Amino acid sequence: MIPLSLAEIAAVVGGQQHDIPDPDARVTGPVVIDSREVVPGGLFAAFAGERVDGHDYADRAIAAGAVAVLATRPVGVPAIVVPDVVAALGALARAVTERLGATVVGLTGSAGKTSTKDLIGQLLERLGPTVCPAGNLNNEIGLPVTALRAGEDTRHLVLEMGARGIGHIRYLAELTPPRIGLVLNVGTAHIGEFGGREQIAVAKGELVEALPAAAEGGVAVLNADDPLVRAMAARTKARVVLFGEADDADVRAADVRLTAAGRPSFTLHTPTGCAEVTMRLYGEHHVSNALAAAAVAHELGMPVREIASALSGAGQLSRWRMEVTERADGVTIVNDAYNANPESMRAALRALAAMGDAAKERGGRTWAVLGKMAELGEESLAEHDAVGRLAVRLNVSKLVAVGDREAAWLCMGAYNEGSWGEESVHVSDVRAAVDLLRSELRPGDVVLVKGSRSVGLERVAEQLLAAEGEVTG
Protein backbone atom coordinates (compact mmCIF):
# COMPACT_ATOMS: atom_id res chain seq x y z
CA MET A 1 0.00 0.00 0.00
CA ILE A 2 1.09 3.58 -0.61
CA PRO A 3 2.28 4.81 2.80
CA LEU A 4 -0.36 6.95 4.52
CA SER A 5 -0.52 8.35 8.03
CA LEU A 6 -3.41 7.45 10.30
CA ALA A 7 -4.51 11.07 10.16
CA GLU A 8 -4.60 10.92 6.35
CA ILE A 9 -6.56 7.68 6.40
CA ALA A 10 -9.06 9.07 8.91
CA ALA A 11 -9.59 12.10 6.68
CA VAL A 12 -10.09 9.95 3.58
CA VAL A 13 -12.64 7.62 5.18
CA GLY A 14 -14.35 10.25 7.33
CA GLY A 15 -13.46 8.41 10.54
CA GLN A 16 -12.68 9.35 14.13
CA GLN A 17 -9.36 8.50 15.74
CA HIS A 18 -9.55 6.56 19.01
CA ASP A 19 -6.67 5.53 21.28
CA ILE A 20 -4.14 6.66 18.67
CA PRO A 21 -1.03 8.06 20.40
CA ASP A 22 0.58 9.23 17.15
CA PRO A 23 -1.68 10.34 14.27
CA ASP A 24 1.42 10.62 12.09
CA ALA A 25 2.13 6.88 12.42
CA ARG A 26 2.15 5.49 8.88
CA VAL A 27 0.46 2.44 7.44
CA THR A 28 2.92 0.88 5.02
CA GLY A 29 1.64 -2.68 4.79
CA PRO A 30 -1.48 -4.26 3.33
CA VAL A 31 -5.04 -3.96 4.59
CA VAL A 32 -6.37 -7.34 5.77
CA ILE A 33 -9.71 -8.58 7.08
CA ASP A 34 -8.30 -11.62 8.91
CA SER A 35 -6.22 -10.88 12.00
CA ARG A 36 -4.09 -13.95 11.25
CA GLU A 37 -2.87 -12.28 8.05
CA VAL A 38 -1.65 -9.08 9.68
CA VAL A 39 1.93 -8.07 8.92
CA PRO A 40 3.89 -5.28 10.60
CA GLY A 41 2.86 -1.89 9.27
CA GLY A 42 -0.53 -3.07 8.06
CA LEU A 43 -4.13 -2.06 8.78
CA PHE A 44 -6.74 -4.48 10.11
CA ALA A 45 -10.33 -3.97 8.94
CA ALA A 46 -12.74 -5.44 11.49
CA PHE A 47 -16.04 -6.87 10.29
CA ALA A 48 -18.86 -8.23 12.42
CA GLY A 49 -19.90 -11.47 10.71
CA GLU A 50 -22.58 -13.99 11.50
CA ARG A 51 -20.22 -16.20 13.50
CA VAL A 52 -17.13 -14.10 14.22
CA ASP A 53 -16.77 -10.43 15.10
CA GLY A 54 -13.44 -9.06 13.91
CA HIS A 55 -13.59 -6.38 16.61
CA ASP A 56 -12.88 -9.14 19.14
CA TYR A 57 -9.50 -9.70 17.48
CA ALA A 58 -8.38 -6.08 17.41
CA ASP A 59 -5.81 -6.51 20.18
CA ARG A 60 -4.40 -9.59 18.45
CA ALA A 61 -4.02 -7.59 15.22
CA ILE A 62 -2.15 -4.79 16.99
CA ALA A 63 0.09 -7.32 18.73
CA ALA A 64 0.91 -8.79 15.31
CA GLY A 65 2.09 -5.41 14.07
CA ALA A 66 -0.98 -3.64 12.71
CA VAL A 67 -0.65 0.13 13.05
CA ALA A 68 -4.37 0.49 13.72
CA VAL A 69 -7.79 -1.07 13.28
CA LEU A 70 -10.56 0.15 10.99
CA ALA A 71 -13.68 -0.45 13.07
CA THR A 72 -17.25 0.60 13.76
CA ARG A 73 -16.65 1.13 17.49
CA PRO A 74 -13.73 1.82 19.84
CA VAL A 75 -11.81 -1.38 20.60
CA GLY A 76 -9.29 -0.30 23.25
CA VAL A 77 -6.37 -0.19 20.81
CA PRO A 78 -5.47 2.34 18.09
CA ALA A 79 -8.50 2.54 15.81
CA ILE A 80 -10.15 4.65 13.14
CA VAL A 81 -13.87 4.40 13.84
CA VAL A 82 -16.31 4.70 10.93
CA PRO A 83 -20.03 4.07 10.49
CA ASP A 84 -19.47 1.46 7.77
CA VAL A 85 -16.21 -0.45 7.27
CA VAL A 86 -17.16 -1.58 3.74
CA ALA A 87 -17.75 2.01 2.63
CA ALA A 88 -14.54 3.12 4.35
CA LEU A 89 -12.52 0.44 2.55
CA GLY A 90 -14.00 1.59 -0.73
CA ALA A 91 -13.15 5.23 -0.06
CA LEU A 92 -9.60 4.32 0.89
CA ALA A 93 -9.19 2.18 -2.24
CA ARG A 94 -10.43 5.03 -4.42
CA ALA A 95 -7.99 7.48 -2.83
CA VAL A 96 -5.03 5.13 -3.20
CA THR A 97 -5.92 4.18 -6.79
CA GLU A 98 -6.06 7.86 -7.76
CA ARG A 99 -2.48 8.28 -6.52
CA LEU A 100 -1.15 5.30 -8.44
CA GLY A 101 0.59 5.59 -11.75
CA ALA A 102 -0.61 2.10 -12.58
CA THR A 103 -2.83 0.94 -15.42
CA VAL A 104 -6.01 -0.48 -13.91
CA VAL A 105 -7.46 -3.50 -15.73
CA GLY A 106 -10.97 -4.57 -14.75
CA LEU A 107 -12.50 -7.84 -15.88
CA THR A 108 -15.86 -9.50 -15.52
CA GLY A 109 -17.86 -12.36 -17.00
CA SER A 110 -20.15 -15.20 -16.02
CA ALA A 111 -17.41 -17.84 -16.21
CA GLY A 112 -13.63 -17.90 -16.34
CA LYS A 113 -12.94 -14.65 -14.46
CA THR A 114 -10.49 -16.10 -11.98
CA SER A 115 -8.60 -18.27 -14.46
CA THR A 116 -8.32 -15.34 -16.87
CA LYS A 117 -7.23 -13.01 -14.09
CA ASP A 118 -4.47 -15.47 -13.23
CA LEU A 119 -3.34 -15.56 -16.86
CA ILE A 120 -3.33 -11.76 -17.16
CA GLY A 121 -1.29 -11.47 -13.98
CA GLN A 122 1.31 -13.93 -15.24
CA LEU A 123 1.60 -12.08 -18.56
CA LEU A 124 1.73 -8.55 -17.21
CA GLU A 125 4.29 -9.30 -14.53
CA ARG A 126 6.74 -9.73 -17.40
CA LEU A 127 6.16 -6.04 -18.18
CA GLY A 128 6.53 -4.76 -14.63
CA PRO A 129 5.25 -5.03 -11.04
CA THR A 130 1.68 -6.29 -11.16
CA VAL A 131 -0.97 -6.71 -8.46
CA CYS A 132 -3.94 -9.00 -9.00
CA PRO A 133 -6.35 -10.75 -6.61
CA ALA A 134 -5.56 -13.94 -4.79
CA GLY A 135 -8.41 -16.36 -5.50
CA ASN A 136 -11.61 -14.59 -6.48
CA LEU A 137 -11.66 -11.40 -4.40
CA ASN A 138 -14.19 -9.70 -6.64
CA ASN A 139 -16.80 -8.02 -4.43
CA GLU A 140 -17.16 -4.79 -2.47
CA ILE A 141 -14.70 -6.08 0.15
CA GLY A 142 -12.27 -8.17 -1.89
CA LEU A 143 -11.73 -5.61 -4.63
CA PRO A 144 -10.67 -2.76 -2.30
CA VAL A 145 -8.45 -5.14 -0.32
CA THR A 146 -6.71 -6.09 -3.57
CA ALA A 147 -6.37 -2.48 -4.73
CA LEU A 148 -4.83 -1.53 -1.40
CA ARG A 149 -2.00 -4.02 -2.00
CA ALA A 150 -0.68 -1.76 -4.76
CA GLY A 151 2.40 0.27 -3.98
CA GLU A 152 4.24 3.17 -5.50
CA ASP A 153 6.09 0.86 -7.92
CA THR A 154 2.98 -0.99 -9.12
CA ARG A 155 2.66 -0.76 -12.89
CA HIS A 156 -0.49 -2.84 -13.43
CA LEU A 157 -3.47 -3.37 -11.11
CA VAL A 158 -5.71 -6.23 -12.27
CA LEU A 159 -9.13 -6.37 -10.64
CA GLU A 160 -11.81 -9.04 -10.97
CA MET A 161 -15.35 -7.66 -10.72
CA GLY A 162 -18.31 -9.86 -9.80
CA ALA A 163 -21.97 -8.98 -9.64
CA ARG A 164 -25.11 -10.36 -8.06
CA GLY A 165 -27.29 -7.52 -9.22
CA ILE A 166 -27.57 -4.43 -11.37
CA GLY A 167 -25.29 -1.63 -10.17
CA HIS A 168 -22.69 -3.83 -8.45
CA ILE A 169 -20.03 -3.51 -11.16
CA ARG A 170 -20.78 0.18 -11.57
CA TYR A 171 -19.99 0.64 -7.88
CA LEU A 172 -16.75 -1.35 -8.09
CA ALA A 173 -15.62 0.58 -11.17
CA GLU A 174 -16.23 3.85 -9.34
CA LEU A 175 -13.91 2.70 -6.53
CA THR A 176 -11.06 1.74 -8.86
CA PRO A 177 -11.70 3.33 -12.28
CA PRO A 178 -10.25 1.04 -14.97
CA ARG A 179 -8.56 2.14 -18.17
CA ILE A 180 -8.93 -1.30 -19.74
CA GLY A 181 -12.17 -3.21 -19.27
CA LEU A 182 -12.51 -6.88 -20.26
CA VAL A 183 -15.84 -8.74 -20.58
CA LEU A 184 -15.41 -12.48 -21.05
CA ASN A 185 -18.95 -13.78 -21.57
CA VAL A 186 -22.56 -13.58 -20.51
CA GLY A 187 -23.78 -16.93 -19.23
CA THR A 188 -26.30 -18.24 -16.76
CA ALA A 189 -24.37 -17.97 -13.50
CA HIS A 190 -26.69 -16.37 -10.89
CA ILE A 191 -29.49 -16.28 -13.47
CA GLY A 192 -31.97 -16.97 -10.68
CA GLU A 193 -31.02 -13.66 -9.09
CA PHE A 194 -30.90 -11.62 -12.30
CA GLY A 195 -33.93 -13.07 -14.06
CA GLY A 196 -32.35 -13.67 -17.47
CA ARG A 197 -29.21 -13.43 -19.59
CA GLU A 198 -30.22 -10.03 -20.91
CA GLN A 199 -30.24 -8.66 -17.37
CA ILE A 200 -26.86 -10.27 -16.73
CA ALA A 201 -25.58 -8.50 -19.85
CA VAL A 202 -26.85 -5.18 -18.49
CA ALA A 203 -24.86 -5.75 -15.28
CA LYS A 204 -21.66 -6.92 -16.99
CA GLY A 205 -21.80 -4.03 -19.45
CA GLU A 206 -21.52 -1.54 -16.61
CA LEU A 207 -17.78 -2.15 -16.82
CA VAL A 208 -17.41 -0.84 -20.37
CA GLU A 209 -19.69 2.08 -19.59
CA ALA A 210 -17.27 3.12 -16.87
CA LEU A 211 -14.23 3.28 -19.17
CA PRO A 212 -12.69 6.57 -20.31
CA ALA A 213 -13.12 7.61 -23.92
CA ALA A 214 -10.78 6.30 -26.61
CA ALA A 215 -9.04 9.66 -26.76
CA GLU A 216 -8.22 9.30 -23.07
CA GLY A 217 -6.82 5.79 -23.46
CA GLY A 218 -9.92 3.75 -22.64
CA VAL A 219 -10.01 0.24 -24.13
CA ALA A 220 -12.92 -2.23 -24.04
CA VAL A 221 -11.79 -5.81 -24.67
CA LEU A 222 -14.86 -7.80 -25.76
CA ASN A 223 -15.55 -11.43 -26.66
CA ALA A 224 -16.34 -11.50 -30.39
CA ASP A 225 -17.86 -14.99 -30.04
CA ASP A 226 -20.55 -13.96 -27.53
CA PRO A 227 -23.30 -11.85 -29.18
CA LEU A 228 -24.34 -10.25 -25.88
CA VAL A 229 -20.76 -9.20 -25.17
CA ARG A 230 -20.06 -8.06 -28.72
CA ALA A 231 -23.14 -5.81 -28.51
CA MET A 232 -21.55 -3.94 -25.59
CA ALA A 233 -19.41 -2.06 -28.11
CA ALA A 234 -22.36 0.30 -28.47
CA ARG A 235 -22.32 1.05 -24.74
CA THR A 236 -18.81 2.42 -24.42
CA LYS A 237 -16.84 5.47 -25.52
CA ALA A 238 -13.63 3.46 -25.28
CA ARG A 239 -11.81 1.93 -28.22
CA VAL A 240 -13.06 -1.62 -28.80
CA VAL A 241 -10.76 -4.63 -29.19
CA LEU A 242 -12.36 -7.97 -30.06
CA PHE A 243 -10.98 -11.37 -29.11
CA GLY A 244 -12.18 -14.85 -30.01
CA GLU A 245 -12.25 -17.32 -32.85
CA ALA A 246 -14.39 -15.10 -35.10
CA ASP A 247 -12.72 -14.04 -38.34
CA ASP A 248 -13.00 -10.34 -37.48
CA ALA A 249 -11.50 -10.66 -33.99
CA ASP A 250 -8.44 -8.47 -33.47
CA VAL A 251 -6.87 -11.17 -31.30
CA ARG A 252 -7.95 -14.63 -32.39
CA ALA A 253 -7.12 -18.31 -32.32
CA ALA A 254 -6.81 -20.57 -35.33
CA ASP A 255 -6.14 -24.31 -35.63
CA VAL A 256 -7.43 -24.99 -32.12
CA ARG A 257 -6.81 -28.54 -30.97
CA LEU A 258 -6.22 -30.50 -27.79
CA THR A 259 -3.15 -32.56 -26.98
CA ALA A 260 -3.57 -36.17 -25.89
CA ALA A 261 -3.41 -34.92 -22.31
CA GLY A 262 -6.27 -32.48 -22.88
CA ARG A 263 -4.18 -29.30 -23.09
CA PRO A 264 -5.20 -26.68 -25.68
CA SER A 265 -2.91 -25.75 -28.54
CA PHE A 266 -3.55 -23.05 -31.15
CA THR A 267 -2.09 -20.35 -33.34
CA LEU A 268 -2.37 -16.92 -31.76
CA HIS A 269 -3.08 -14.11 -34.24
CA THR A 270 -2.69 -10.45 -33.26
CA PRO A 271 -2.49 -7.20 -35.26
CA THR A 272 1.29 -7.38 -34.99
CA GLY A 273 1.90 -11.03 -35.85
CA CYS A 274 1.20 -14.60 -34.86
CA ALA A 275 2.80 -17.35 -32.78
CA GLU A 276 2.10 -20.89 -31.59
CA VAL A 277 0.72 -21.58 -28.11
CA THR A 278 0.46 -24.87 -26.23
CA MET A 279 -0.89 -24.35 -22.74
CA ARG A 280 -0.16 -26.19 -19.52
CA LEU A 281 -3.78 -25.78 -18.45
CA TYR A 282 -6.45 -28.36 -19.25
CA GLY A 283 -9.54 -27.89 -21.38
CA GLU A 284 -10.45 -26.12 -24.61
CA HIS A 285 -12.33 -23.43 -22.65
CA HIS A 286 -8.97 -21.95 -21.69
CA VAL A 287 -8.45 -20.85 -25.31
CA SER A 288 -10.96 -18.03 -24.85
CA ASN A 289 -9.40 -17.11 -21.50
CA ALA A 290 -5.95 -17.06 -23.12
CA LEU A 291 -7.13 -14.86 -25.97
CA ALA A 292 -8.63 -12.39 -23.51
CA ALA A 293 -5.37 -12.24 -21.57
CA ALA A 294 -3.40 -11.92 -24.80
CA ALA A 295 -5.56 -9.00 -25.93
CA VAL A 296 -4.88 -7.13 -22.69
CA ALA A 297 -1.14 -7.83 -22.84
CA HIS A 298 -0.99 -6.78 -26.47
CA GLU A 299 -2.67 -3.46 -25.63
CA LEU A 300 -0.01 -2.88 -23.02
CA GLY A 301 2.83 -3.41 -25.46
CA MET A 302 3.87 -7.04 -25.05
CA PRO A 303 5.27 -8.57 -28.27
CA VAL A 304 3.27 -11.47 -29.68
CA ARG A 305 6.04 -14.04 -29.27
CA GLU A 306 6.45 -13.11 -25.62
CA ILE A 307 2.69 -13.35 -25.15
CA ALA A 308 2.74 -16.84 -26.65
CA SER A 309 5.68 -17.86 -24.47
CA ALA A 310 3.98 -16.56 -21.33
CA LEU A 311 0.68 -18.29 -22.16
CA SER A 312 2.50 -21.56 -22.85
CA GLY A 313 4.25 -21.36 -19.49
CA ALA A 314 1.37 -20.11 -17.39
CA GLY A 315 0.11 -22.30 -14.58
CA GLN A 316 -3.09 -22.53 -12.56
CA LEU A 317 -2.68 -20.21 -9.58
CA SER A 318 -6.07 -20.47 -7.89
CA ARG A 319 -7.00 -23.70 -6.11
CA TRP A 320 -9.70 -26.18 -7.05
CA ARG A 321 -9.86 -25.07 -10.69
CA MET A 322 -8.97 -27.95 -12.99
CA GLU A 323 -6.23 -29.09 -10.62
CA VAL A 324 -4.94 -32.30 -12.18
CA THR A 325 -3.11 -34.79 -9.96
CA GLU A 326 -2.13 -38.35 -10.81
CA ARG A 327 -2.05 -40.78 -7.91
CA ALA A 328 0.68 -43.37 -7.51
CA ASP A 329 -1.73 -46.06 -8.71
CA GLY A 330 -2.38 -44.26 -12.00
CA VAL A 331 -5.77 -42.75 -11.13
CA THR A 332 -6.01 -39.07 -12.18
CA ILE A 333 -8.06 -36.67 -10.06
CA VAL A 334 -9.31 -33.41 -11.63
CA ASN A 335 -10.38 -31.08 -8.84
CA ASP A 336 -12.56 -28.36 -10.39
CA ALA A 337 -14.77 -28.06 -7.32
CA TYR A 338 -14.43 -24.37 -6.49
CA ASN A 339 -17.72 -23.48 -8.14
CA ALA A 340 -20.03 -24.41 -10.99
CA ASN A 341 -22.50 -22.95 -13.44
CA PRO A 342 -23.87 -24.42 -16.69
CA GLU A 343 -21.09 -22.95 -18.84
CA SER A 344 -18.23 -24.03 -16.61
CA MET A 345 -19.83 -27.46 -16.07
CA ARG A 346 -20.02 -28.06 -19.82
CA ALA A 347 -16.43 -26.90 -20.27
CA ALA A 348 -15.20 -29.22 -17.52
CA LEU A 349 -17.07 -32.21 -18.98
CA ARG A 350 -15.55 -31.56 -22.40
CA ALA A 351 -12.11 -31.38 -20.83
CA LEU A 352 -12.79 -34.68 -19.07
CA ALA A 353 -13.85 -36.25 -22.37
CA ALA A 354 -10.66 -35.07 -24.04
CA MET A 355 -8.50 -36.45 -21.24
CA GLY A 356 -10.51 -39.66 -21.34
CA ASP A 357 -9.57 -40.45 -24.92
CA ALA A 358 -6.02 -41.23 -23.83
CA ALA A 359 -7.19 -42.91 -20.63
CA LYS A 360 -9.50 -45.30 -22.47
CA GLU A 361 -6.63 -46.45 -24.68
CA ARG A 362 -5.01 -47.66 -21.45
CA GLY A 363 -8.20 -49.32 -20.23
CA GLY A 364 -9.18 -46.43 -17.97
CA ARG A 365 -12.60 -44.87 -17.54
CA THR A 366 -13.88 -41.33 -17.06
CA TRP A 367 -15.87 -40.43 -13.96
CA ALA A 368 -17.88 -37.23 -13.56
CA VAL A 369 -18.56 -36.59 -9.87
CA LEU A 370 -20.98 -33.68 -9.99
CA GLY A 371 -22.98 -31.61 -7.51
CA LYS A 372 -25.66 -29.01 -7.94
CA MET A 373 -25.28 -25.69 -9.72
CA ALA A 374 -26.71 -23.06 -7.40
CA GLU A 375 -28.70 -19.87 -8.05
CA LEU A 376 -30.29 -20.95 -11.34
CA GLY A 377 -33.86 -20.18 -10.30
CA GLU A 378 -36.53 -21.47 -12.67
CA GLU A 379 -33.82 -22.71 -15.05
CA SER A 380 -32.40 -25.15 -12.52
CA LEU A 381 -34.26 -28.29 -13.60
CA ALA A 382 -33.57 -27.74 -17.30
CA GLU A 383 -29.89 -26.92 -16.76
CA HIS A 384 -29.19 -29.92 -14.52
CA ASP A 385 -31.05 -32.19 -16.94
CA ALA A 386 -28.95 -30.78 -19.81
CA VAL A 387 -25.68 -31.43 -17.99
CA GLY A 388 -26.69 -35.04 -17.33
CA ARG A 389 -27.51 -35.45 -21.01
CA LEU A 390 -24.19 -33.93 -22.04
CA ALA A 391 -22.29 -36.46 -19.93
CA VAL A 392 -23.89 -39.21 -22.03
CA ARG A 393 -23.20 -37.44 -25.34
CA LEU A 394 -19.55 -37.01 -24.41
CA ASN A 395 -19.34 -40.74 -23.64
CA VAL A 396 -18.36 -40.23 -19.99
CA SER A 397 -18.08 -43.70 -18.46
CA LYS A 398 -19.66 -43.01 -15.06
CA LEU A 399 -21.72 -40.20 -13.56
CA VAL A 400 -21.83 -39.86 -9.77
CA ALA A 401 -24.34 -37.19 -8.76
CA VAL A 402 -23.90 -35.99 -5.19
CA GLY A 403 -26.66 -34.35 -3.16
CA ASP A 404 -30.43 -34.08 -3.13
CA ARG A 405 -32.90 -32.76 -5.70
CA GLU A 406 -30.46 -31.28 -8.24
CA ALA A 407 -28.36 -34.45 -8.19
CA ALA A 408 -31.46 -36.46 -9.02
CA TRP A 409 -32.07 -34.14 -11.99
CA LEU A 410 -28.53 -34.78 -13.24
CA CYS A 411 -29.15 -38.52 -13.16
CA MET A 412 -32.56 -38.10 -14.79
CA GLY A 413 -31.03 -36.22 -17.70
CA ALA A 414 -28.38 -38.90 -18.20
CA TYR A 415 -30.95 -41.68 -18.04
CA ASN A 416 -33.36 -40.02 -20.46
CA GLU A 417 -30.58 -39.23 -22.93
CA GLY A 418 -29.00 -42.65 -23.05
CA SER A 419 -31.19 -44.99 -21.02
CA TRP A 420 -28.34 -45.30 -18.59
CA GLY A 421 -28.59 -47.74 -15.74
CA GLU A 422 -25.57 -48.45 -13.59
CA GLU A 423 -23.54 -45.85 -15.49
CA SER A 424 -25.29 -43.18 -13.41
CA VAL A 425 -25.34 -43.25 -9.60
CA HIS A 426 -27.06 -40.87 -7.21
CA VAL A 427 -25.45 -40.64 -3.75
CA SER A 428 -26.48 -38.53 -0.79
CA ASP A 429 -23.24 -36.91 0.32
CA VAL A 430 -19.46 -36.70 0.16
CA ARG A 431 -18.95 -39.75 2.36
CA ALA A 432 -21.05 -41.93 0.09
CA ALA A 433 -19.30 -40.62 -3.01
CA VAL A 434 -15.84 -41.33 -1.59
CA ASP A 435 -16.85 -44.81 -0.43
CA LEU A 436 -18.16 -45.63 -3.91
CA LEU A 437 -15.11 -44.31 -5.72
CA ARG A 438 -12.61 -45.96 -3.42
CA SER A 439 -14.27 -49.31 -4.04
CA GLU A 440 -14.47 -49.00 -7.82
CA LEU A 441 -11.58 -46.86 -9.14
CA ARG A 442 -8.86 -48.64 -11.03
CA PRO A 443 -5.54 -47.58 -12.60
CA GLY A 444 -5.99 -45.35 -15.64
CA ASP A 445 -9.30 -43.86 -14.51
CA VAL A 446 -9.81 -40.07 -14.70
CA VAL A 447 -12.13 -38.49 -12.12
CA LEU A 448 -13.60 -34.99 -12.52
CA VAL A 449 -15.02 -33.43 -9.35
CA LYS A 450 -17.20 -30.34 -9.80
CA GLY A 451 -20.12 -28.55 -8.14
CA SER A 452 -21.16 -25.24 -6.66
CA ARG A 453 -19.13 -24.02 -3.71
CA SER A 454 -21.94 -24.75 -1.26
CA VAL A 455 -21.72 -28.48 -1.99
CA GLY A 456 -18.10 -28.74 -0.85
CA LEU A 457 -17.09 -31.41 -3.35
CA GLU A 458 -13.44 -30.45 -3.01
CA ARG A 459 -13.54 -32.85 -0.05
CA VAL A 460 -14.11 -35.72 -2.46
CA ALA A 461 -10.96 -34.84 -4.39
CA GLU A 462 -8.95 -34.25 -1.23
CA GLN A 463 -9.92 -37.57 0.27
CA LEU A 464 -9.27 -39.48 -2.92
CA LEU A 465 -5.78 -37.99 -2.94
CA ALA A 466 -5.17 -38.63 0.77
CA ALA A 467 -3.77 -41.80 2.19
CA GLU A 468 -6.37 -44.47 2.73
CA GLY A 469 -8.10 -43.92 6.03
CA GLU A 470 -11.29 -42.74 7.61
CA VAL A 471 -13.69 -41.00 5.27
CA THR A 472 -15.08 -37.75 6.66
CA GLY A 473 -17.84 -35.38 5.58
Secondary structure, 3 states (H helix, E strand, C coil): CCCEEHHHHHHHHCCEEECCCCCCCEECCCEECCHHHCCCCCEEECCECCCCEHHHHHHHHHHCCCCEEEECCCCCCCEEECCCHHHHHHHHHHHHHHHCCCEEEEEECCCCHHHHHHHHHHHHCCCCCEECCCCCCCCCCHHHHHHCCCCCCCCEEEEECCCCCCCHHHHHHHHCCCCEEEECCCCCCCHHHHCCHHHHHHHHCHHHHCCCCHHHCCEEEEECCCHHHHHHHHHCCCEEEEEECCCCCCEEEEEEEECCCCCEEEEEEECCEEEEEECCCCCCCHHHHHHHHHHHHHHCCCCHHHHHHHHHHCCCCCCCCCEEEECCCCCEEEECCCCCCHHHHHHHHHHHHHHHHHHHHCCCCEEEEECCCCCCHHHHHHHHHHHHHHHHHCCCCEEEEECCHHHHHHHHHHHHHHCCCCCEEEECCHHHHHHHHHHHCCCCCEEEEECCHHHCCHHHHHHHHCCCCCCCC
